[in-house]
């Protein structure tokens, strides 16, 4: 077989493959995930202060985990409890997923012996982390979540509920 025939057959084959690839009609929009974005896990934490205070509340669709304490002196209180579908719906409905990308965090105040509030919301598509978002215009939904969560915790474990200081 001559070198010319080999080059012609290779070029014919490559042209044939190129035509096959160009004739495929691929639409990117057809393969997009049309599932609605839903909240999967929420974690609210308060960490800092003079004695190394921490409070972490992790909320899943079926359970709540609460952990709090101090570093100096070393104290720890934790518990886990089930969460009803109605309670999960009540908590997750306080957050508007479409607003999560626009919520802004503020600087940490731990270095001033302050306590940082951190909220982590994991959805089916991405995670959102907010630190000290008190000044954001969408903070009211976080405040609603905290109030509803406090009501649920008071029913599950009354000894862990924060009492108003007057």
N, C-alpha and C positions, 0 to 999 in steps of 0.2 A: 504494500500500500504506500502510495506516495505521500509526501508531506503536505501537498496541496489538498488532497482528498481529506486528510485528517483535519486540517484547519477548516475546510468547508463544512465538514460534518459537525465540528465543535461549534462553529458560528451558527449553523442551522439549529442545533440543539439549544444553544443559549438564547437565540431569538425566539424559539418556540416556548421556552420557559418564561421569558420576559412577557410574551403575549398572554400566557396563562395568568401570571400574577397581575397584570394590568387589567385583565377582564374580570377579576374578582371584585364584586361590589361590597365593600365593607363600610358599614355605617357605625360610627362610634356611639351614637345616641341609643342604638338598639341594645347595647350591652350594659348600659348604666343600671346600677342597682336602684330600683324604685321603692325599696323598703323605706318605711317612715323611720326617721331617726328617733330613737327612744332612749331614755335614761336607764342605765344599767346599775350603776353604783354611785353613791354620794358619800363623801367623807368631809365632815366638819371638824376642824381642830382649833384649839386655843392653846398656844404654847408660848411660854416666856415668863417674865416676872422675876422677882428677887430669889425665890426659893426653887426655881426651875419647874414651875407649874406646867402641867400638860393635861389636856382633855381631848380625847379623840373619839368621835362617834362615826362609825362606818355603817351605812345603811344599804342593804341589798334588798332585792324584791321580796325575800322571805325572812330576813333577819336584821337585827340591830346588834352591833357590838359596841360597847361603851368601855372606855379605859381612861382613868384619870389618876392623878397623883402629883407628888412633888419629888424633886431630887434631894433636897436638903430640908428637913429630914426625909429619908426615903419612905414614902407612903404610896400605896397602890390600891386602887379599887377598880375591878373590872367585872363585867358580866355580859352575857349574850342571851338574847331572847328572840322568839319568833315574831314575825311581823305579818299581819293579815293583808290580804289583797286590797282591802278598803283603805287601810292605813298607808300602804305603799302608794296607792292611787292619790290619796290626799297629799302626801309629801311630794310626789313627783309632779303633780299638777300645779304646785306653787311655782315651778320653774318653767319659764318660757324658753324653749330650746333656741328659737330664732334670735333671741336677744343675747345669748351667751357669748358670741363672738365680739359683741360691742361693750361688754363689761370690762372696766379697767381696774387694775390693782393700784394700790398706793404703796409707798415705801414701807419697809419693815421698821418696827419700833422696838424690837427685842433688845437692840444694843443700848436702849435707854431704860432698861428694866421694864419695858412694856410687854404686853401680851399681843401676839399676832393672831388674827383670825384667818384661817385658810379654809377655803371651800374647794374641793375637787369634785367635779362632776364628770363621770365617764359615760359617754353615750355610745350607741352602736357604731358610730362613725369616728369619733375623736374624743379626746379628753380636754377639759377646761380646768384651769387652776387660777383661783383668785385669792389674793392676799390683801387684807384690809381694804375691801372695796366699799367702805362706808360712804364715801363721797360720790359714788357713781349714781347716775339717775335711775339705774335699774336695780339698785340695792333693795328696794322695797320687796321684790320677790324673794331675795335671800332672807330678809327679815321675816317674811311670811313663813318661809320654810323653817326657820329657827323657832318661831312661835308654835307652829304645828308639831315640830319635833319635840319640843319641851312638853307639850300636852301629852303626847304619846308616851314619852319617857316617864312622866309623872304617874301614868297608869301602870307601866311595866315595872318600874323600880322607884318608888317614891323617895327613897333615901338619897338618890343621886340628883335630884332636881335642884337647880340653883334657886336660892331664896333671894328675894329682893332685899337690898340693903338700903335702909332709910335713915 
